[in-house]
Amino acid sequence: MRCAQNNQCLTTANYQYIDSDAIFLRNPEDALAKTGGFVTSCGHWSHPDLTVTPQSQAILREKSTHWMQRVFNAGQFACDRALYTISELKKRCLDSRYANTCLQSKYYDQPGLNLLVNLTGVPIHNLTLPPIGMESTWAGDYLDEDFRTTWTSLERTPYLIHWAGRNGEVTRPIDRLFLDYLTATEQSQLQQELAVTQRKQAQDRHSPLELLRRLKRSAESFLAKWNE
């Protein structure tokens, strides 16, 4: 199973899962104290494509026309209850209706995790949607020098910032929130690693295999929209 560590979270209770490319701006216990069930604060409701496969999207659409409000980023979420036992989790992942999404997805663990959570019927609350309306927790949404402009109250201020999906550059003002945690030695090491990563990404983008992958993803996306 891809990225088994966050899928295993589904077998426990009272946790906050968070990727290493994220920081807390305030105590998550305080931010989550009034919200139960499964809690996220990502903005994938506005761009849900990478949270589903054609198979899982069809399943979510059967449950609600508002299915986009129930998807989330696999890099940060919290839950106050266990959703599966290990045996239940294994059984569901191996189910022929779900195996393609849970075990074979090309988009890593994200579609599988979204499907597994949605299948349980647990209430899913996204703090960036009403009634709370917290501002985005994704660093990519903040482009301006004064990135705190919309953080006008404690409730609207994100309790974490996640750098998911960024291409390795740390040039935006909000990136200072992350960099300020690093020592001078760590910052130097980071810059060296980013340079290597960016060179590899540039090479990969032009490889024949990557071009084929892009073509396949485009075809799958087209077919999914065609079948809606």
C-alpha positions in Angstrom: 0.0 0.0 0.0 1.4 3.4 -0.9 2.5 5.7 1.9 1.2 3.3 4.6 1.9 5.6 7.5 -1.0 7.9 6.9 -3.4 5.0 6.0 -2.5 3.4 9.3 -3.7 6.6 11.0 -7.2 5.4 10.1 -6.8 2.6 12.7 -6.3 5.0 15.7 -8.1 7.9 17.3 -7.3 11.5 18.4 -4.4 12.4 16.2 -3.2 15.1 13.9 -1.3 13.9 10.8 1.0 16.3 9.1 3.7 16.1 6.5 7.3 17.3 7.1 6.9 20.2 4.6 4.5 22.0 7.0 4.5 24.1 10.1 2.1 24.9 12.9 1.2 28.5 13.5 -0.7 27.7 16.6 -1.6 24.8 18.9 -3.7 22.3 16.8 -5.5 21.2 19.9 -7.0 24.7 20.3 -7.8 24.9 16.6 -9.6 21.6 16.5 -11.2 21.6 20.0 -14.7 22.5 18.7 -14.7 20.2 15.6 -15.3 16.5 15.7 -15.1 13.7 13.2 -12.5 13.9 10.4 -11.0 17.4 10.0 -9.0 18.9 7.2 -8.2 22.4 6.1 -6.9 22.1 2.6 -8.4 23.8 -0.5 -8.8 20.7 -2.7 -12.5 21.4 -2.8 -11.6 24.0 -5.4 -9.4 21.7 -7.4 -10.2 18.1 -6.5 -8.6 16.3 -9.5 -5.6 14.8 -7.7 -7.8 13.5 -4.8 -9.7 11.0 -6.9 -9.4 8.4 -9.7 -12.2 8.0 -12.3 -13.4 5.0 -10.3 -13.5 6.7 -6.9 -15.0 9.9 -8.3 -17.9 7.9 -9.6 -18.4 6.4 -6.1 -18.2 9.8 -4.4 -20.7 11.4 -6.9 -23.2 8.7 -6.0 -23.0 9.8 -2.4 -23.5 13.5 -3.0 -23.4 16.2 -5.6 -21.3 18.1 -3.1 -18.6 15.4 -3.1 -15.9 18.1 -3.7 -16.4 19.4 -0.2 -15.5 16.0 1.2 -12.0 15.6 -0.4 -8.8 16.6 1.2 -5.0 16.7 0.9 -3.3 13.5 2.3 -0.6 15.6 3.9 -2.6 17.0 6.8 -5.7 15.9 8.5 -7.0 15.0 12.0 -9.6 12.6 13.4 -11.1 12.0 16.8 -12.0 8.3 16.2 -10.6 5.1 14.7 -12.2 4.4 11.3 -11.0 0.9 10.7 -9.2 -2.0 12.3 -6.2 -3.3 10.4 -8.1 -6.3 9.1 -11.0 -4.1 8.0 -8.6 -1.7 6.3 -6.9 -4.5 4.4 -10.2 -6.1 3.4 -11.5 -2.8 2.0 -8.4 -2.0 0.1 -8.4 -5.5 -1.6 -12.1 -5.2 -2.5 -12.3 -5.3 -6.3 -14.4 -2.1 -6.3 -11.7 -0.1 -4.6 -8.4 -1.9 -5.3 -7.6 0.2 -8.3 -7.8 3.4 -6.3 -6.4 2.2 -3.0 -3.5 0.1 -4.4 -2.7 1.1 -7.9 -3.3 4.8 -8.1 -0.6 6.8 -10.0 -1.3 9.8 -7.7 0.3 8.1 -4.7 -1.8 7.6 -1.6 -4.2 10.6 -1.9 -7.1 9.1 -3.9 -7.0 5.9 -1.8 -7.1 7.8 1.5 -9.9 10.0 0.3 -11.9 7.0 -0.8 -11.3 5.0 2.4 -12.4 7.9 4.6 -15.5 8.7 2.6 -16.6 5.1 2.6 -16.9 5.1 6.4 -19.5 7.9 6.4 -17.6 9.8 9.1 -18.5 13.5 9.2 -15.8 15.4 7.2 -15.2 19.0 8.2 -13.0 21.3 6.2 -12.1 24.3 8.3 -11.7 26.5 5.2 -15.4 26.1 4.4 -18.4 27.5 6.3 -19.2 27.9 9.2 -15.6 28.6 10.2 -14.1 29.9 6.9 -10.5 29.7 7.9 -8.1 31.1 5.3 -6.0 28.8 3.2 -3.5 26.5 4.8 -1.6 26.0 1.5 1.5 28.1 1.0 0.9 28.3 -2.7 -2.2 30.5 -2.2 0.0 33.3 -0.7 1.8 35.4 -3.3 2.1 38.9 -1.8 4.7 40.4 0.5 2.1 41.0 3.2 0.7 37.4 3.1 -1.1 37.9 6.4 -3.6 40.4 5.0 -6.6 38.0 5.2 -5.7 36.8 8.7 -8.1 39.3 10.3 -9.2 37.2 13.3 -8.0 34.1 15.2 -10.7 32.0 13.5 -9.7 33.0 10.0 -5.9 32.6 10.7 -4.7 29.1 9.5 -3.4 27.0 12.3 -0.8 25.4 9.9 0.8 26.1 6.6 1.6 23.3 4.1 4.0 23.6 1.2 2.5 20.6 -0.7 3.2 20.4 -4.4 5.6 23.3 -4.6 8.4 22.8 -7.1 11.2 23.3 -4.7 11.6 27.1 -4.9 11.6 29.0 -1.7 11.3 32.5 -3.1 7.9 33.8 -1.8 7.6 35.9 1.3 5.5 33.2 3.1 8.4 30.8 2.7 10.2 32.7 5.4 7.8 31.2 8.0 9.4 27.8 7.2 13.0 29.0 6.6 13.1 30.9 10.0 13.0 27.5 11.7 16.3 26.5 10.1 19.8 27.2 11.3 22.3 28.7 8.9 23.8 25.3 8.2 20.4 23.8 7.5 19.5 26.6 5.2 22.7 26.1 3.2 22.1 22.4 3.0 18.5 23.0 1.9 19.6 25.3 -1.0 22.1 22.6 -2.2 19.4 20.0 -2.1 16.9 22.2 -3.9 19.4 22.9 -6.7 19.8 19.1 -7.2 16.1 18.6 -7.1 15.3 21.3 -9.6 17.9 20.0 -12.1 16.4 16.5 -11.8 12.8 17.9 -12.2 13.9 19.8 -15.3 15.4 16.6 -16.8 12.3 14.5 -15.8 9.9 17.0 -17.4 11.5 16.4 -20.8 11.9 12.6 -20.6 9.8 10.4 -22.9 8.4 8.5 -20.0 7.1 11.7 -18.3 5.5 12.9 -21.6 3.7 9.6 -21.9 2.5 9.9 -18.3 1.2 13.4 -18.9 -0.7 12.1 -22.0 -2.2 9.2 -20.0 -3.3 11.6 -17.2 -4.9 14.0 -19.7 -6.7 11.1 -21.4 -8.0 9.8 -18.0 -9.2 13.3 -17.0 -10.9 13.8 -20.3 -12.7 10.4 -20.1 -13.8 11.2 -16.5 -15.3 14.5 -17.5 -16.9 12.9 -20.6 -18.6 10.3 -18.4 -20.0 12.8 -15.9 
